[in-house]
Amino acid sequence: MFDGFWDNVSRYPRFLVTIILGIFVNTFGWLTPLFKRPVTAIALIGFLVGLLIFVSLTLRAMLGLSAI
């Protein structure tokens, strides 16, 4: 009755990772042509770093983690 139960259960984490990677690739796949030209790549990396710093500083200020 439960011959392949654990084999079937072990497939779920692999399926979850596949789904998450698929969502990531489809969400950010449109950015790959922008990395082909150095000017747009530098601008895009600068924008992403700036966005990450902005979100980090905003969350720190909102949560009161450190005085800036």
C-alpha positions in Angstrom: 0.0 0.0 0.0 2.8 2.5 0.9 5.5 1.1 -1.4 6.7 4.3 -2.9 5.5 6.7 -0.1 8.9 8.1 0.9 10.1 8.2 -2.7 7.1 10.3 -3.5 7.5 12.5 -0.5 11.1 13.2 -1.4 10.1 14.6 -4.7 8.2 17.5 -3.2 11.2 19.6 -2.1 12.7 19.2 -5.6 9.4 20.3 -7.1 9.3 23.3 -4.8 12.8 24.4 -5.8 12.0 24.0 -9.5 8.8 26.1 -9.1 10.8 28.9 -7.3 13.5 28.9 -9.9 11.0 29.1 -12.7 9.3 32.0 -11.1 12.6 33.8 -10.6 13.7 33.2 -14.2 10.4 34.4 -15.6 10.3 37.4 -13.4 13.9 38.6 -14.0 14.5 37.2 -17.5 13.8 40.5 -19.2 16.8 42.0 -17.5 19.3 39.8 -19.3 19.5 41.8 -22.5 20.3 44.9 -20.5 23.5 43.2 -19.2 24.9 42.8 -22.7 25.9 46.5 -23.0 28.4 47.8 -20.4 26.6 51.1 -20.0 23.2 49.7 -19.2 24.8 46.9 -17.1 26.6 49.5 -14.9 23.4 51.6 -14.6 21.3 48.6 -13.8 23.7 47.3 -11.1 23.9 50.8 -9.6 20.1 51.0 -9.6 19.7 47.6 -7.9 22.4 48.4 -5.3 20.7 51.8 -4.6 17.3 50.1 -4.3 18.7 47.5 -1.8 20.3 50.2 0.3 17.1 52.3 0.2 15.0 49.4 1.4 17.5 48.4 4.1 17.7 51.9 5.5 14.0 52.4 5.4 13.4 49.1 7.3 16.1 50.0 9.8 14.4 53.3 10.4 10.9 51.9 10.6 12.0 49.1 13.0 14.2 51.4 15.1 17.2 49.0 14.8 19.9 51.7 14.7 20.2 55.5 14.8 21.3 56.9 11.4 
